[in-house]
Amino acid sequence: MHSVSVAALKLGVSERTLRKLVKSGRLDHHRIGVGRGTIRISDEAIARFLCDSKVSVEQGSHRAAPVKGLRHLKL
């Protein structure tokens, strides 16, 4: 079980981002202690999150999505 700071290092994100992932329910975690408790994240939860968030690019679909809302810019 890892603390927020160690889990953030393992994922290569900030502690703030990791806390947002926990709060949104995208990253499984445990709360240990009284009240809000201390957040602990297992290696399995980190591995599951990485598998669930994997983006695969199909052959030939390397086009960038059109940008909406920037009509005032001439590209």
All heavy atoms as a GROMACS GRO file, in nm:
protein
  575
    1MET      N    1   0.085  -0.118   0.000
    1MET     CA    2   0.000   0.000   0.000
    1MET      C    3   0.089   0.124   0.000
    1MET      O    4   0.185   0.131   0.076
    1MET     CB    5  -0.088   0.000   0.123
    1MET     CG    6  -0.181  -0.120   0.134
    1MET     SD    7  -0.301  -0.126   0.004
    1MET     CE    8  -0.430  -0.034   0.078
    2HIS      N    9   0.056   0.218  -0.087
    2HIS     CA   10   0.137   0.338  -0.104
    2HIS      C   11   0.062   0.463  -0.060
    2HIS      O   12  -0.060   0.472  -0.073
    2HIS     CB   13   0.176   0.355  -0.251
    2HIS     CG   14   0.246   0.237  -0.308
    2HIS    ND1   15   0.374   0.203  -0.271
    2HIS    CD2   16   0.207   0.144  -0.398
    2HIS    CE1   17   0.411   0.095  -0.337
    2HIS    NE2   18   0.310   0.057  -0.414
    3SER      N   19   0.136   0.560  -0.012
    3SER     CA   20   0.079   0.690   0.021
    3SER      C   21   0.051   0.764  -0.109
    3SER      O   22   0.093   0.723  -0.218
    3SER     CB   23   0.177   0.770   0.107
    3SER     OG   24   0.294   0.799   0.031
    4VAL      N   25  -0.017   0.876  -0.099
    4VAL     CA   26  -0.050   0.958  -0.215
    4VAL      C   27   0.078   1.002  -0.285
    4VAL      O   28   0.088   0.996  -0.409
    4VAL     CB   29  -0.136   1.080  -0.174
    4VAL    CG1   30  -0.147   1.179  -0.288
    4VAL    CG2   31  -0.273   1.033  -0.129
    5SER      N   32   0.177   1.045  -0.209
    5SER     CA   33   0.300   1.096  -0.271
    5SER      C   34   0.376   0.987  -0.346
    5SER      O   35   0.424   1.009  -0.457
    5SER     CB   36   0.391   1.162  -0.166
    5SER     OG   37   0.425   1.070  -0.066
    6VAL      N   38   0.383   0.867  -0.291
    6VAL     CA   39   0.454   0.757  -0.357
    6VAL      C   40   0.376   0.710  -0.480
    6VAL      O   41   0.435   0.687  -0.586
    6VAL     CB   42   0.478   0.640  -0.259
    6VAL    CG1   43   0.534   0.519  -0.330
    6VAL    CG2   44   0.571   0.684  -0.146
    7ALA      N   45   0.244   0.698  -0.468
    7ALA     CA   46   0.163   0.656  -0.582
    7ALA      C   47   0.171   0.759  -0.695
    7ALA      O   48   0.177   0.722  -0.813
    7ALA     CB   49   0.018   0.636  -0.539
    8ALA      N   50   0.174   0.887  -0.661
    8ALA     CA   51   0.186   0.992  -0.762
    8ALA      C   52   0.320   0.979  -0.836
    8ALA      O   53   0.325   0.993  -0.959
    8ALA     CB   54   0.174   1.130  -0.698
    9LEU      N   55   0.426   0.951  -0.763
    9LEU     CA   56   0.557   0.930  -0.826
    9LEU      C   57   0.553   0.810  -0.921
    9LEU      O   58   0.608   0.815  -1.031
    9LEU     CB   59   0.665   0.909  -0.721
    9LEU     CG   60   0.714   1.033  -0.648
    9LEU    CD1   61   0.807   0.995  -0.534
    9LEU    CD2   62   0.784   1.127  -0.744
   10LYS      N   63   0.490   0.702  -0.878
   10LYS     CA   64   0.482   0.581  -0.961
   10LYS      C   65   0.407   0.608  -1.091
   10LYS      O   66   0.441   0.553  -1.195
   10LYS     CB   67   0.415   0.467  -0.885
   10LYS     CG   68   0.504   0.401  -0.783
   10LYS     CD   69   0.430   0.286  -0.719
   10LYS     CE   70   0.526   0.197  -0.647
   10LYS     NZ   71   0.568   0.081  -0.722
   11LEU      N   72   0.303   0.693  -1.084
   11LEU     CA   73   0.224   0.724  -1.203
   11LEU      C   74   0.281   0.841  -1.282
   11LEU      O   75   0.237   0.868  -1.393
   11LEU     CB   76   0.079   0.755  -1.163
   11LEU     CG   77  -0.005   0.635  -1.122
   11LEU    CD1   78  -0.138   0.679  -1.064
   11LEU    CD2   79  -0.026   0.543  -1.240
   12GLY      N   80   0.374   0.915  -1.223
   12GLY     CA   81   0.433   1.028  -1.292
   12GLY      C   82   0.340   1.148  -1.299
   12GLY      O   83   0.340   1.223  -1.397
   13VAL      N   84   0.256   1.164  -1.195
   13VAL     CA   85   0.163   1.277  -1.190
   13VAL      C   86   0.184   1.350  -1.057
   13VAL      O   87   0.251   1.302  -0.967
   13VAL     CB   88   0.016   1.231  -1.202
   13VAL    CG1   89  -0.010   1.162  -1.334
   13VAL    CG2   90  -0.023   1.139  -1.087
   14SER      N   91   0.123   1.466  -1.046
   14SER     CA   92   0.132   1.541  -0.921
   14SER      C   93   0.040   1.479  -0.816
   14SER      O   94  -0.054   1.404  -0.849
   14SER     CB   95   0.093   1.687  -0.943
   14SER     OG   96  -0.045   1.697  -0.972
   15GLU      N   97   0.063   1.513  -0.691
   15GLU     CA   98  -0.024   1.465  -0.584
   15GLU      C   99  -0.165   1.519  -0.603
   15GLU      O  100  -0.263   1.450  -0.576
   15GLU     CB  101   0.031   1.507  -0.447
   15GLU     CG  102   0.157   1.432  -0.409
   15GLU     CD  103   0.207   1.470  -0.272
   15GLU    OE1  104   0.125   1.501  -0.183
   15GLU    OE2  105   0.330   1.468  -0.252
   16ARG      N  106  -0.176   1.640  -0.651
   16ARG     CA  107  -0.307   1.701  -0.674
   16ARG      C  108  -0.385   1.621  -0.780
   16ARG      O  109  -0.504   1.594  -0.762
   16ARG     CB  110  -0.290   1.846  -0.718
   16ARG     CG  111  -0.419   1.917  -0.739
   16ARG     CD  112  -0.396   2.061  -0.773
   16ARG     NE  113  -0.524   2.128  -0.790
   16ARG     CZ  114  -0.538   2.254  -0.819
   16ARG    NH1  115  -0.433   2.331  -0.832
   16ARG    NH2  116  -0.657   2.306  -0.833
   17THR      N  117  -0.318   1.585  -0.888
   17THR     CA  118  -0.383   1.505  -0.992
   17THR      C  119  -0.425   1.370  -0.938
   17THR      O  120  -0.535   1.322  -0.965
   17THR     CB  121  -0.288   1.487  -1.112
   17THR    OG1  122  -0.260   1.616  -1.168
   17THR    CG2  123  -0.348   1.397  -1.218
   18LEU      N  124  -0.339   1.308  -0.858
   18LEU     CA  125  -0.372   1.178  -0.801
   18LEU      C  126  -0.493   1.189  -0.710
   18LEU      O  127  -0.583   1.105  -0.715
   18LEU     CB  128  -0.252   1.121  -0.724
   18LEU     CG  129  -0.279   0.976  -0.686
   18LEU    CD1  130  -0.178   0.885  -0.749
   18LEU    CD2  131  -0.282   0.961  -0.538
   19ARG      N  132  -0.499   1.294  -0.630
   19ARG     CA  133  -0.615   1.313  -0.541
   19ARG      C  134  -0.744   1.332  -0.622
   19ARG      O  135  -0.851   1.286  -0.583
   19ARG     CB  136  -0.593   1.430  -0.447
   19ARG     CG  137  -0.491   1.399  -0.339
   19ARG     CD  138  -0.470   1.520  -0.247
   19ARG     NE  139  -0.359   1.497  -0.158
   19ARG     CZ  140  -0.366   1.428  -0.044
   19ARG    NH1  141  -0.480   1.375  -0.007
   19ARG    NH2  142  -0.259   1.412   0.032
   20LYS      N  143  -0.734   1.401  -0.738
   20LYS     CA  144  -0.850   1.418  -0.824
   20LYS      C  145  -0.895   1.284  -0.882
   20LYS      O  146  -1.014   1.258  -0.895
   20LYS     CB  147  -0.819   1.516  -0.938
   20LYS     CG  148  -0.812   1.660  -0.894
   20LYS     CD  149  -0.783   1.750  -1.013
   20LYS     CE  150  -0.772   1.895  -0.971
   20LYS     NZ  151  -0.743   1.982  -1.087
   21LEU      N  152  -0.799   1.198  -0.918
   21LEU     CA  153  -0.833   1.066  -0.968
   21LEU      C  154  -0.904   0.983  -0.861
   21LEU      O  155  -0.999   0.911  -0.890
   21LEU     CB  156  -0.706   0.993  -1.016
   21LEU     CG  157  -0.640   1.049  -1.141
   21LEU    CD1  158  -0.503   0.984  -1.162
   21LEU    CD2  159  -0.728   1.029  -1.262
   22VAL      N  160  -0.857   0.995  -0.738
   22VAL     CA  161  -0.920   0.924  -0.626
   22VAL      C  162  -1.062   0.977  -0.605
   22VAL      O  163  -1.158   0.900  -0.595
   22VAL     CB  164  -0.834   0.939  -0.498
   22VAL    CG1  165  -0.914   0.901  -0.375
   22VAL    CG2  166  -0.707   0.856  -0.509
   23LYS      N  167  -1.076   1.110  -0.600
   23LYS     CA  168  -1.205   1.171  -0.573
   23LYS      C  169  -1.307   1.138  -0.682
   23LYS      O  170  -1.425   1.116  -0.654
   23LYS     CB  171  -1.190   1.323  -0.561
   23LYS     CG  172  -1.316   1.393  -0.519
   23LYS     CD  173  -1.293   1.541  -0.498
   23LYS     CE  174  -1.422   1.610  -0.453
   23LYS     NZ  175  -1.401   1.753  -0.431
   24SER      N  176  -1.262   1.132  -0.809
   24SER     CA  177  -1.352   1.103  -0.919
   24SER      C  178  -1.389   0.955  -0.928
   24SER      O  179  -1.478   0.918  -1.003
   24SER     CB  180  -1.289   1.147  -1.052
   24SER     OG  181  -1.180   1.064  -1.084
   25GLY      N  182  -1.318   0.870  -0.852
   25GLY     CA  183  -1.346   0.727  -0.854
   25GLY      C  184  -1.273   0.652  -0.963
   25GLY      O  185  -1.297   0.533  -0.983
   26ARG      N  186  -1.185   0.718  -1.036
   26ARG     CA  187  -1.111   0.653  -1.144
   26ARG      C  188  -0.996   0.567  -1.091
   26ARG      O  189  -0.949   0.477  -1.161
   26ARG     CB  190  -1.057   0.757  -1.241
   26ARG     CG  191  -1.169   0.825  -1.320
   26ARG     CD  192  -1.119   0.922  -1.421
   26ARG     NE  193  -1.032   0.854  -1.517
   26ARG     CZ  194  -0.940   0.918  -1.590
   26ARG    NH1  195  -0.923   1.047  -1.578
   26ARG    NH2  196  -0.865   0.851  -1.674
   27LEU      N  197  -0.950   0.594  -0.969
   27LEU     CA  198  -0.839   0.519  -0.910
   27LEU      C  199  -0.887   0.458  -0.779
   27LEU      O  200  -0.925   0.530  -0.686
   27LEU     CB  201  -0.720   0.612  -0.886
   27LEU     CG  202  -0.595   0.551  -0.823
   27LEU    CD1  203  -0.539   0.439  -0.911
   27LEU    CD2  204  -0.489   0.658  -0.803
   28ASP      N  205  -0.888   0.325  -0.774
   28ASP     CA  206  -0.930   0.255  -0.652
   28ASP      C  207  -0.833   0.285  -0.539
   28ASP      O  208  -0.712   0.298  -0.562
   28ASP     CB  209  -0.933   0.104  -0.675
   28ASP     CG  210  -1.041   0.064  -0.773
   28ASP    OD1  211  -1.139   0.139  -0.790
   28ASP    OD2  212  -1.027  -0.045  -0.834
   29HIS      N  213  -0.887   0.296  -0.419
   29HIS     CA  214  -0.804   0.330  -0.304
   29HIS      C  215  -0.868   0.280  -0.175
   29HIS      O  216  -0.984   0.236  -0.176
   29HIS     CB  217  -0.784   0.482  -0.296
   29HIS     CG  218  -0.912   0.556  -0.275
   29HIS    ND1  219  -1.004   0.573  -0.376
   29HIS    CD2  220  -0.963   0.616  -0.166
   29HIS    CE1  221  -1.107   0.643  -0.329
   29HIS    NE2  222  -1.086   0.669  -0.201
   30HIS      N  223  -0.795   0.290  -0.068
   30HIS     CA  224  -0.844   0.256   0.065
   30HIS      C  225  -0.828   0.378   0.153
   30HIS      O  226  -0.732   0.454   0.137
   30HIS     CB  227  -0.763   0.140   0.126
   30HIS     CG  228  -0.769   0.015   0.047
   30HIS    ND1  229  -0.866  -0.080   0.066
   30HIS    CD2  230  -0.691  -0.031  -0.054
   30HIS    CE1  231  -0.847  -0.179  -0.019
   30HIS    NE2  232  -0.741  -0.151  -0.093
   31ARG      N  233  -0.921   0.397   0.243
   31ARG     CA  234  -0.908   0.502   0.345
   31ARG      C  235  -0.891   0.430   0.479
   31ARG      O  236  -0.977   0.353   0.521
   31ARG     CB  237  -1.029   0.593   0.347
   31ARG     CG  238  -1.032   0.685   0.228
   31ARG     CD  239  -1.116   0.808   0.258
   31ARG     NE  240  -1.119   0.895   0.143
   31ARG     CZ  241  -1.046   1.005   0.131
   31ARG    NH1  242  -0.964   1.040   0.227
   31ARG    NH2  243  -1.054   1.080   0.024
   32ILE      N  244  -0.780   0.458   0.542
   32ILE     CA  245  -0.747   0.390   0.667
   32ILE      C  246  -0.745   0.494   0.778
   32ILE      O  247  -0.680   0.598   0.765
   32ILE     CB  248  -0.610   0.320   0.656
   32ILE    CG1  249  -0.616   0.216   0.542
   32ILE    CG2  250  -0.570   0.256   0.788
   32ILE    CD1  251  -0.484   0.159   0.503
   33GLY      N  252  -0.816   0.466   0.886
   33GLY     CA  253  -0.816   0.557   1.000
   33GLY      C  254  -0.955   0.610   1.030
   33GLY      O  255  -1.055   0.567   0.974
   34VAL      N  256  -0.958   0.707   1.118
   34VAL     CA  257  -1.084   0.766   1.165
   34VAL      C  258  -1.115   0.890   1.082
   34VAL      O  259  -1.026   0.958   1.033
   34VAL     CB  260  -1.069   0.804   1.315
   34VAL    CG1  261  -1.203   0.851   1.370
   34VAL    CG2  262  -1.016   0.687   1.395
   35GLY      N  263  -1.246   0.921   1.067
   35GLY     CA  264  -1.285   1.038   0.990
   35GLY      C  265  -1.259   1.016   0.842
   35GLY      O  266  -1.294   0.913   0.787
   36ARG      N  267  -1.196   1.112   0.779
   36ARG     CA  268  -1.163   1.099   0.636
   36ARG      C  269  -1.059   0.992   0.612
   36ARG      O  270  -1.052   0.932   0.507
   36ARG     CB  271  -1.114   1.233   0.580
   36ARG     CG  272  -1.226   1.334   0.569
   36ARG     CD  273  -1.182   1.469   0.520
   36ARG     NE  274  -1.092   1.460   0.407
   36ARG     CZ  275  -1.010   1.556   0.370
   36ARG    NH1  276  -1.006   1.668   0.438
   36ARG    NH2  277  -0.932   1.542   0.266
   37GLY      N  278  -0.974   0.969   0.710
   37GLY     CA  279  -0.872   0.865   0.699
   37GLY      C  280  -0.758   0.903   0.607
   37GLY      O  281  -0.759   1.007   0.543
   38THR      N  282  -0.662   0.816   0.602
   38THR     CA  283  -0.545   0.834   0.518
   38THR      C  284  -0.564   0.753   0.392
   38THR      O  285  -0.603   0.637   0.398
   38THR     CB  286  -0.418   0.786   0.591
   38THR    OG1  287  -0.405   0.860   0.713
   38THR    CG2  288  -0.295   0.805   0.507
   39ILE      N  289  -0.536   0.812   0.278
   39ILE     CA  290  -0.551   0.742   0.150
   39ILE      C  291  -0.431   0.651   0.127
   39ILE      O  292  -0.316   0.693   0.140
   39ILE     CB  293  -0.562   0.843   0.034
   39ILE    CG1  294  -0.687   0.928   0.050
   39ILE    CG2  295  -0.562   0.771  -0.100
   39ILE    CD1  296  -0.694   1.045  -0.047
   40ARG      N  297  -0.460   0.526   0.091
   40ARG     CA  298  -0.356   0.430   0.054
   40ARG      C  299  -0.398   0.364  -0.076
   40ARG      O  300  -0.515   0.331  -0.097
   40ARG     CB  301  -0.338   0.323   0.162
   40ARG     CG  302  -0.278   0.378   0.291
   40ARG     CD  303  -0.133   0.418   0.268
   40ARG     NE  304  -0.071   0.467   0.388
   40ARG     CZ  305  -0.042   0.594   0.412
   40ARG    NH1  306  -0.074   0.685   0.322
   40ARG    NH2  307   0.016   0.632   0.523
   41ILE      N  308  -0.301   0.344  -0.165
   41ILE     CA  309  -0.327   0.291  -0.298
   41ILE      C  310  -0.237   0.169  -0.320
   41ILE      O  311  -0.116   0.176  -0.299
   41ILE     CB  312  -0.301   0.398  -0.404
   41ILE    CG1  313  -0.393   0.517  -0.377
   41ILE    CG2  314  -0.324   0.344  -0.544
   41ILE    CD1  315  -0.342   0.648  -0.424
   42SER      N  316  -0.297   0.060  -0.364
   42SER     CA  317  -0.221  -0.064  -0.384
   42SER      C  318  -0.157  -0.067  -0.522
   42SER      O  319  -0.198   0.005  -0.613
   42SER     CB  320  -0.314  -0.185  -0.368
   42SER     OG  321  -0.409  -0.186  -0.473
   43ASP      N  322  -0.057  -0.154  -0.537
   43ASP     CA  323   0.006  -0.175  -0.668
   43ASP      C  324  -0.097  -0.225  -0.769
   43ASP      O  325  -0.092  -0.188  -0.886
   43ASP     CB  326   0.121  -0.276  -0.658
   43ASP     CG  327   0.247  -0.215  -0.598
   43ASP    OD1  328   0.274  -0.096  -0.624
   43ASP    OD2  329   0.318  -0.286  -0.526
   44GLU      N  330  -0.189  -0.310  -0.723
   44GLU     CA  331  -0.292  -0.364  -0.812
   44GLU      C  332  -0.382  -0.253  -0.864
   44GLU      O  333  -0.420  -0.252  -0.981
   44GLU     CB  334  -0.376  -0.470  -0.739
   44GLU     CG  335  -0.300  -0.596  -0.705
   44GLU     CD  336  -0.216  -0.582  -0.577
   44GLU    OE1  337  -0.238  -0.488  -0.498
   44GLU    OE2  338  -0.126  -0.664  -0.559
   45ALA      N  339  -0.418  -0.158  -0.778
   45ALA     CA  340  -0.502  -0.046  -0.820
   45ALA      C  341  -0.430   0.041  -0.923
   45ALA      O  342  -0.492   0.088  -1.019
   45ALA     CB  343  -0.544   0.038  -0.699
   46ILE      N  344  -0.301   0.062  -0.902
   46ILE     CA  345  -0.221   0.140  -0.998
   46ILE      C  346  -0.216   0.068  -1.132
   46ILE      O  347  -0.238   0.128  -1.238
   46ILE     CB  348  -0.080   0.167  -0.943
   46ILE    CG1  349  -0.089   0.262  -0.823
   46ILE    CG2  350   0.010   0.224  -1.051
   46ILE    CD1  351   0.041   0.279  -0.747
   47ALA      N  352  -0.190  -0.064  -1.130
   47ALA     CA  353  -0.183  -0.141  -1.254
   47ALA      C  354  -0.318  -0.142  -1.325
   47ALA      O  355  -0.324  -0.126  -1.448
   47ALA     CB  356  -0.140  -0.284  -1.222
   48ARG      N  357  -0.428  -0.157  -1.250
   48ARG     CA  358  -0.562  -0.157  -1.308
   48ARG      C  359  -0.593  -0.022  -1.372
   48ARG      O  360  -0.648  -0.014  -1.482
   48ARG     CB  361  -0.665  -0.192  -1.200
   48ARG     CG  362  -0.798  -0.236  -1.251
   48ARG     CD  363  -0.889  -0.297  -1.143
   48ARG     NE  364  -0.872  -0.247  -1.009
   48ARG     CZ  365  -0.812  -0.316  -0.910
   48ARG    NH1  366  -0.762  -0.435  -0.932
   48ARG    NH2  367  -0.803  -0.263  -0.788
   49PHE      N  368  -0.556   0.087  -1.303
   49PHE     CA  369  -0.578   0.221  -1.358
   49PHE      C  370  -0.501   0.239  -1.489
   49PHE      O  371  -0.555   0.292  -1.586
   49PHE     CB  372  -0.534   0.328  -1.257
   49PHE     CG  373  -0.536   0.467  -1.314
   49PHE    CD1  374  -0.655   0.534  -1.331
   49PHE    CD2  375  -0.419   0.528  -1.354
   49PHE    CE1  376  -0.658   0.662  -1.387
   49PHE    CE2  377  -0.420   0.654  -1.410
   49PHE     CZ  378  -0.540   0.722  -1.426
   50LEU      N  379  -0.376   0.194  -1.492
   50LEU     CA  380  -0.296   0.207  -1.614
   50LEU      C  381  -0.357   0.127  -1.729
   50LEU      O  382  -0.360   0.174  -1.843
   50LEU     CB  383  -0.152   0.163  -1.588
   50LEU     CG  384  -0.071   0.258  -1.499
   50LEU    CD1  385   0.064   0.196  -1.466
   50LEU    CD2  386  -0.054   0.393  -1.565
   51CYS      N  387  -0.407   0.007  -1.701
   51CYS     CA  388  -0.472  -0.072  -1.806
   51CYS      C  389  -0.600  -0.006  -1.854
   51CYS      O  390  -0.627  -0.002  -1.974
   51CYS     CB  391  -0.503  -0.212  -1.754
   51CYS     SG  392  -0.359  -0.316  -1.739
   52ASP      N  393  -0.680   0.047  -1.761
   52ASP     CA  394  -0.807   0.109  -1.797
   52ASP      C  395  -0.789   0.240  -1.873
   52ASP      O  396  -0.875   0.280  -1.951
   52ASP     CB  397  -0.892   0.137  -1.672
   52ASP     CG  398  -0.940   0.009  -1.606
   52ASP    OD1  399  -0.933  -0.098  -1.670
   52ASP    OD2  400  -0.985   0.017  -1.490
   53SER      N  401  -0.678   0.308  -1.851
   53SER     CA  402  -0.658   0.438  -1.914
   53SER      C  403  -0.574   0.430  -2.042
   53SER      O  404  -0.544   0.532  -2.103
   53SER     CB  405  -0.592   0.535  -1.816
   53SER     OG  406  -0.463   0.488  -1.780
   54LYS      N  407  -0.540   0.308  -2.083
   54LYS     CA  408  -0.458   0.291  -2.203
   54LYS      C  409  -0.537   0.334  -2.327
   54LYS      O  410  -0.653   0.300  -2.343
   54LYS     CB  411  -0.416   0.145  -2.218
   54LYS     CG  412  -0.330   0.121  -2.339
   54LYS     CD  413  -0.289  -0.024  -2.347
   54LYS     CE  414  -0.204  -0.045  -2.471
   54LYS     NZ  415  -0.167  -0.185  -2.486
   55VAL      N  416  -0.471   0.410  -2.412
   55VAL     CA  417  -0.531   0.455  -2.537
   55VAL      C  418  -0.455   0.387  -2.650
   55VAL      O  419  -0.334   0.403  -2.663
   55VAL     CB  420  -0.520   0.609  -2.551
   55VAL    CG1  421  -0.576   0.653  -2.684
   55VAL    CG2  422  -0.589   0.677  -2.436
   56SER      N  423  -0.526   0.311  -2.731
   56SER     CA  424  -0.460   0.245  -2.843
   56SER      C  425  -0.492   0.321  -2.970
   56SER      O  426  -0.604   0.362  -2.993
   56SER     CB  427  -0.504   0.100  -2.854
   56SER     OG  428  -0.642   0.094  -2.876
   57VAL      N  429  -0.392   0.337  -3.052
   57VAL     CA  430  -0.407   0.408  -3.178
   57VAL      C  431  -0.411   0.304  -3.290
   57VAL      O  432  -0.318   0.227  -3.307
   57VAL     CB  433  -0.290   0.506  -3.202
   57VAL    CG1  434  -0.305   0.576  -3.334
   57VAL    CG2  435  -0.282   0.605  -3.088
   58GLU      N  436  -0.522   0.302  -3.361
   58GLU     CA  437  -0.535   0.208  -3.472
   58GLU      C  438  -0.452   0.254  -3.590
   58GLU      O  439  -0.428   0.372  -3.608
   58GLU     CB  440  -0.681   0.196  -3.512
   58GLU     CG  441  -0.768   0.135  -3.406
   58GLU     CD  442  -0.912   0.128  -3.450
   58GLU    OE1  443  -0.941   0.150  -3.569
   58GLU    OE2  444  -0.996   0.103  -3.363
   59GLN      N  445  -0.408   0.160  -3.667
   59GLN     CA  446  -0.327   0.189  -3.786
   59GLN      C  447  -0.403   0.284  -3.878
   59GLN      O  448  -0.517   0.262  -3.910
   59GLN     CB  449  -0.297   0.060  -3.860
   59GLN     CG  450  -0.191   0.074  -3.965
   59GLN     CD  451  -0.059   0.017  -3.915
   59GLN    OE1  452  -0.053  -0.037  -3.807
   59GLN    NE2  453   0.043   0.030  -3.993
   60GLY      N  454  -0.341   0.394  -3.915
   60GLY     CA  455  -0.400   0.485  -4.010
   60GLY      C  456  -0.489   0.592  -3.951
   60GLY      O  457  -0.543   0.675  -4.022
   61SER      N  458  -0.510   0.592  -3.821
   61SER     CA  459  -0.596   0.694  -3.761
   61SER      C  460  -0.514   0.792  -3.677
   61SER      O  461  -0.547   0.821  -3.564
   61SER     CB  462  -0.704   0.629  -3.676
   61SER     OG  463  -0.645   0.560  -3.568
   62HIS      N  464  -0.408   0.841  -3.733
   62HIS     CA  465  -0.319   0.932  -3.661
   62HIS      C  466  -0.357   1.078  -3.680
   62HIS      O  467  -0.280   1.166  -3.646
   62HIS     CB  468  -0.174   0.911  -3.707
   62HIS     CG  469  -0.123   0.774  -3.677
   62HIS    ND1  470  -0.092   0.734  -3.550
   62HIS    CD2  471  -0.102   0.667  -3.756
   62HIS    CE1  472  -0.052   0.608  -3.553
   62HIS    NE2  473  -0.057   0.565  -3.677
   63ARG      N  474  -0.473   1.105  -3.737
   63ARG     CA  475  -0.515   1.243  -3.758
   63ARG      C  476  -0.550   1.307  -3.626
   63ARG      O  477  -0.608   1.243  -3.538
   63ARG     CB  478  -0.638   1.248  -3.848
   63ARG     CG  479  -0.614   1.205  -3.988
   63ARG     CD  480  -0.734   1.231  -4.074
   63ARG     NE  481  -0.859   1.233  -3.997
   63ARG     CZ  482  -0.973   1.190  -4.043
   63ARG    NH1  483  -0.983   1.142  -4.163
   63ARG    NH2  484  -1.082   1.196  -3.969
   64ALA      N  485  -0.520   1.434  -3.616
   64ALA     CA  486  -0.558   1.508  -3.496
   64ALA      C  487  -0.705   1.546  -3.507
   64ALA      O  488  -0.755   1.574  -3.615
   64ALA     CB  489  -0.473   1.634  -3.483
   65ALA      N  490  -0.773   1.546  -3.395
   65ALA     CA  491  -0.914   1.585  -3.393
   65ALA      C  492  -0.925   1.735  -3.420
   65ALA      O  493  -0.838   1.812  -3.380
   65ALA     CB  494  -0.974   1.552  -3.256
   66PRO      N  495  -1.029   1.777  -3.490
   66PRO     CA  496  -1.045   1.920  -3.517
   66PRO      C  497  -1.064   1.998  -3.387
   66PRO      O  498  -1.130   1.951  -3.295
   66PRO     CB  499  -1.169   1.928  -3.605
   66PRO     CG  500  -1.239   1.798  -3.586
   66PRO     CD  501  -1.136   1.698  -3.545
   67VAL      N  502  -1.007   2.115  -3.382
   67VAL     CA  503  -1.017   2.200  -3.263
   67VAL      C  504  -1.141   2.287  -3.277
   67VAL      O  505  -1.157   2.357  -3.376
   67VAL     CB  506  -0.891   2.288  -3.248
   67VAL    CG1  507  -0.904   2.378  -3.128
   67VAL    CG2  508  -0.767   2.201  -3.238
   68LYS      N  509  -1.228   2.279  -3.176
   68LYS     CA  510  -1.351   2.358  -3.180
   68LYS      C  511  -1.335   2.480  -3.090
   68LYS      O  512  -1.265   2.476  -2.991
   68LYS     CB  513  -1.469   2.274  -3.132
   68LYS     CG  514  -1.499   2.159  -3.222
   68LYS     CD  515  -1.618   2.081  -3.174
   68LYS     CE  516  -1.647   1.965  -3.266
   68LYS     NZ  517  -1.761   1.888  -3.223
   69GLY      N  518  -1.400   2.586  -3.125
   69GLY     CA  519  -1.402   2.705  -3.041
   69GLY      C  520  -1.288   2.800  -3.065
   69GLY      O  521  -1.272   2.896  -2.993
   70LEU      N  522  -1.205   2.778  -3.167
   70LEU     CA  523  -1.093   2.866  -3.197
   70LEU      C  524  -1.109   2.924  -3.337
   70LEU      O  525  -1.014   2.938  -3.412
   70LEU     CB  526  -0.961   2.791  -3.184
   70LEU     CG  527  -0.930   2.730  -3.048
   70LEU    CD1  528  -0.799   2.654  -3.053
   70LEU    CD2  529  -0.922   2.839  -2.942
   71ARG      N  530  -1.230   2.963  -3.371
   71ARG     CA  531  -1.258   3.014  -3.506
   71ARG      C  532  -1.187   3.145  -3.534
   71ARG      O  533  -1.168   3.181  -3.649
   71ARG     CB  534  -1.407   3.031  -3.525
   71ARG     CG  535  -1.479   2.898  -3.522
   71ARG     CD  536  -1.626   2.917  -3.545
   71ARG     NE  537  -1.693   2.788  -3.526
   71ARG     CZ  538  -1.820   2.775  -3.501
   71ARG    NH1  539  -1.896   2.882  -3.493
   71ARG    NH2  540  -1.872   2.657  -3.484
   72HIS      N  541  -1.150   3.218  -3.432
   72HIS     CA  542  -1.086   3.348  -3.452
   72HIS      C  543  -0.939   3.333  -3.495
   72HIS      O  544  -0.879   3.427  -3.541
   72HIS     CB  545  -1.094   3.431  -3.324
   72HIS     CG  546  -1.020   3.371  -3.207
   72HIS    ND1  547  -1.071   3.261  -3.138
   72HIS    CD2  548  -0.903   3.401  -3.152
   72HIS    CE1  549  -0.986   3.229  -3.043
   72HIS    NE2  550  -0.882   3.312  -3.049
   73LEU      N  551  -0.885   3.213  -3.484
   73LEU     CA  552  -0.746   3.190  -3.524
   73LEU      C  553  -0.741   3.141  -3.668
   73LEU      O  554  -0.818   3.056  -3.709
   73LEU     CB  555  -0.680   3.087  -3.432
   73LEU     CG  556  -0.666   3.126  -3.286
   73LEU    CD1  557  -0.605   3.012  -3.209
   73LEU    CD2  558  -0.580   3.250  -3.273
   74LYS      N  559  -0.648   3.193  -3.744
   74LYS     CA  560  -0.626   3.147  -3.880
   74LYS      C  561  -0.511   3.047  -3.879
   74LYS      O  562  -0.399   3.082  -3.842
   74LYS     CB  563  -0.589   3.264  -3.973
   74LYS     CG  564  -0.691   3.374  -3.975
   74LYS     CD  565  -0.810   3.333  -4.059
   74LYS     CE  566  -0.907   3.452  -4.065
   74LYS     NZ  567  -1.033   3.418  -4.119
   75LEU      N  568  -0.539   2.923  -3.915
   75LEU     CA  569  -0.436   2.818  -3.915
   75LEU      C  570  -0.389   2.790  -4.054
   75LEU      O  571  -0.453   2.794  -4.149
   75LEU     CB  572  -0.489   2.691  -3.850
   75LEU     CG  573  -0.532   2.707  -3.706
   75LEU    CD1  574  -0.588   2.574  -3.655
   75LEU    CD2  575  -0.417   2.749  -3.618
   0.00000   0.00000   0.00000
